[in-house]
Amino acid sequence: MEAIFADTDIALDLLSERDTHYEYAAGLFTLADKGKLLVSVSSLSFANLNYLLSKQHSQKEARRILNKFKILVNILAVDAKIIDLALNSEFRDFEDAIQYYTAIENNIPTLITRNLKDYKHAEITVMTAQDFLLSL
């Protein structure tokens, strides 16, 4: 089974049903639900998603959404090594650095994001959900 890493934006596209991006995020997570794709996210994404979803929904509803989402994904820890790598990286966006190094440290060859420009020096494949689905 192919493994990918989804950054927070891709998860939020699904969970918030964000306009033009929802369809592609839903496609990724549907493949995960069917056992055809292993989608990993960082534990940092859950903190970010809780914060963002709580702005749209009650705290109780945000947690209900995240409990359902948790079933679809493999949650990867953010540890001291990942933080060190992110702190000492050339990334301008610290969160992107954490996401990237979480994927790297867990040997995940593909990172899915909408922020391609933030990963221009990546040593793994970085692509949008749309491009990934078209590549299958």
C-alpha positions, 0 to 999 in steps of 0.5 A: 500500500502506498504511503503519503503524508498530508499536511494540515491544509489538506486535512482542513480541506476535507473537514471544512469542505473547503470549496474547490479543494474538498473534492481532491482531499475527499478523494485521498481520504476515500482511498485511505478509508478503502485501505488503498492508501496509507495517509499519515498526518503529524500530531501537530496537525491535530492541534492545529485542526482543533483550533481551526475547527473550533472557530467554525463549530462548537468545541464539542463538534470540533472534537467529534469531527476529529474523532471521526478523522482519526480513524482515517489517518496514521498519526505520527509523533513530532519529537525533539529531533523533528523540532531540531531539524525544523528549527535549523532548516531553511524553511521560512514557515516553521509549521511546514518545516515540522510537517516536512521533517515528520514525513522525512523521519518516517520515511514517507516518500510523498507529501501532499500540500497546497503550498508547493512553493514552501517546499521548493528544496524538498528531497521527497516528492511534494505535490497537490492532492489533485496532482497525486490523484491524477498520477494514480 
